[in-house]
Amino acid sequence: MSLLNSPDFFQQATIYLGATVLMVPLTKKLGLGSVLGYLVAGMAIGPWGLGLIGQVEEVLHFSEFGVVLMMFLIGLELEPRRLWQLRGTIFGLGGLQVALTLSAVWALARWAGWPNEVAVVAGMGVAMSSTAIVMQTLTERQLTNSAPGHAAFAILLLQDLAVIPLLMGLALLAPTSGGGFDPMAAARALAAIVAIGLFGKFLLRPLLRTIAGAGLREVFIAFSLLLVVGVAQLMLSVGLSMALGAFLAGVLLADSEYRHELELDIEPFKGLLLGLFFIAVGMSVNLALVLADPLTVLALAALVLLVKIVLLFPLGRLFKLCTQHALPFAMLLSQVGEFAFVLFAEANRLGLLDETRAAQFKAAVVLSMVATPLLLMLFEHQLLPRFERQANPRPADVIDEQHPVIIAGFGRFGQVVMRLFHGIGQRATIVEHDPNQIDMVRRFGWKAYYGDASRLDVLEAAGAARACLLILALDDPDTVVKTAREVRQRYPDLAIIARAHGRSDAADLLELGVEVVRETFGSALIAAELALRQLGHEPYTARRLVWRFRQHDEALLAEGLKHRHDHDRLISLMHRGRRDLENLLGAELNRPSGDNEPDWH
Amino acid sequence: MKTLIIYAHPNHRDSRVNRALLDAARELPGVTVHPLYHRYPDGFIDAAHEQALLTEHQLIVLQHPLYWFSCPSLLKEWLDSVLTRGWAYGRGGEALAGKYLVQAISAGGTDDSYRTGGQNGFTVAELLRPFEMTAHLCGLHYLAPFVTHGSRVIDPQALTEQARAYRDHLLALCADPAAHRLDSRETCQ
């Protein structure tokens, strides 16, 4: 019976898609990212949850292709030159991480009295992180191009490389099988990589050009998939990791003209399969076993997280990450990766690991995965604010000039203000909290002082007591409101112009008696004015309509303040506002001009 | 009598004369000072707001420098936008009828440059005819303008006196505006 004919297929698809649609938006809404949603959905529908789905292994195996596609996409984003630049981090940081974690776990396990083989297997498993989880999390948080993102990526890449020697090592340990280092296998693997390189360099591009030239989009998509599947297949056949092969193929195509098309075509497949993969991981947790001996599994997971973080954090610091970056970096990589599943299964097959222990390991691995988004959330909400308050990695600069104007925040917003000021010789004391930004603007001849402008002592040093105007151009709306409130109290005579994000924080600021600039409001009005002109209105009329609208909107905002917490009144105010606006703009459009005044002459 | 000073100077900070005059007038009871360039830096006038202001006052003062023998452009825009048909003139346009309008002018030229044959060819009152006619059409009583001559060279002592004179003049206008009326009907016939 074919797959599609099976009633199971549609039923299962419904369950997977339904669980995804239910859980993923929920966890994303809670700020925990999509991965946790998939994992929990998987646990719920899996054989040990509601038991809606049976064949975990098959699904896991199939959906692992999502990880392969993901690595291909990562490769596409990374030109060979950039990869070469990362080599120090990949081998240094990555190598140290794998070696240290493996040794530490092995030592711990030996100390706990585990047999040598089991200790090695555990060490290998724990050393690996989950590429899928880490990369997905980085993308969702838009951290792929940050310093911790690069470091994490380098480690993941080395772990993928390390898989091969680790599996070989495992075979050496096995008491039953002969195994060992096979020079022929190594030669085959090398030959496969060289073949992919040659194919990519000489054959792939003309081939892509021909296929793209045919103009059939689905054929191009089919070819993109075929390419990744083919490379993965080849790598598998010579005993290398599929993901690594796909990554190499991606890098080879990174500077090709079809890069964006390939990305667009593969992206949706990757997304769905990766989701399915996370679900499958969730399904594979033997909940019954966890519940039977929850302490062991929890302790294992906690220990693993602790060991990994304790090792990763100093490594991050060693490779020049500041504390605020090294900590999330360590947390990000603290879970045990899906490779451990393969390893445990293999070890079980080779007789190195008994059934119960393998299942316990597996459950601990998934728990460590579940912990990743939770740890990151803990970091963002609890630790990060504390860091920013206490242990600033760099003390605030000594501010040796004080001007009547203080500009707090020197990003896109503050810079425009300052450039205009400069044109009329108006000086200002600039405080900025991002050291990189300060270095950057210094190259353009601006002097900004390092310091957290949301702190009163920093503002005091900038001359807040004697200044006449503070421009709060920080980009975080909550910080702006908080700072405005504190400054209002301490320096009631200091005028404040504050950058607001939207209507709600604008209202907060208005309540404090602060001059408010909604950051996108002005540019939206300019867009509206251009649109009106495009639609055939006279430039003067367009400008007047925008002016009217602005007056109306500002009045409405001020009026709304009075009923801020009375929802019904606010809604009726908005309704009335809409009617008023129609009248107002209608009158503006029909404004009499000199020409149609009949009784002038 | 409630007095509204519509003040139009694009560069208030640098205008010694107008600043001194305005400060003197501001002290008077019942005077509302309405600086147009301050209120409408965009150049767009909120006509409804202006009409409401006018309705509340009986004596309307247009205080401005003489630019090109007329008013600064924003005051002209103000006249164009606020004095609308059906409100200030035309059928039903009687909102301003019976009120008084006076101009307080500062001019760079000396007194005797503003005369027939002088450097500026006409008297200030003659140059202000368009305003006089505007007032007439709106049913406003147009009063003789209060002019400060030689505004660029006036010495501090004279300026103090001129400011006091302005104050006194406004007081006198409030007490008996009719005494300062120009017989406008005759000039336009």
Contacts between the chains, C-beta under 8 A, distances in Angstrom:
chain1	res1	chain2	res2	distance
A	543	B	44	7.9
A	544	B	44	5.8
A	547	B	42	5.8
A	547	B	44	4.8
A	548	B	44	8.0
A	551	B	46	7.1
A	592	B	84	7.2
A	592	B	85	6.9
A	597	B	85	6.2
A	599	B	85	7.3
A	599	B	90	5.8
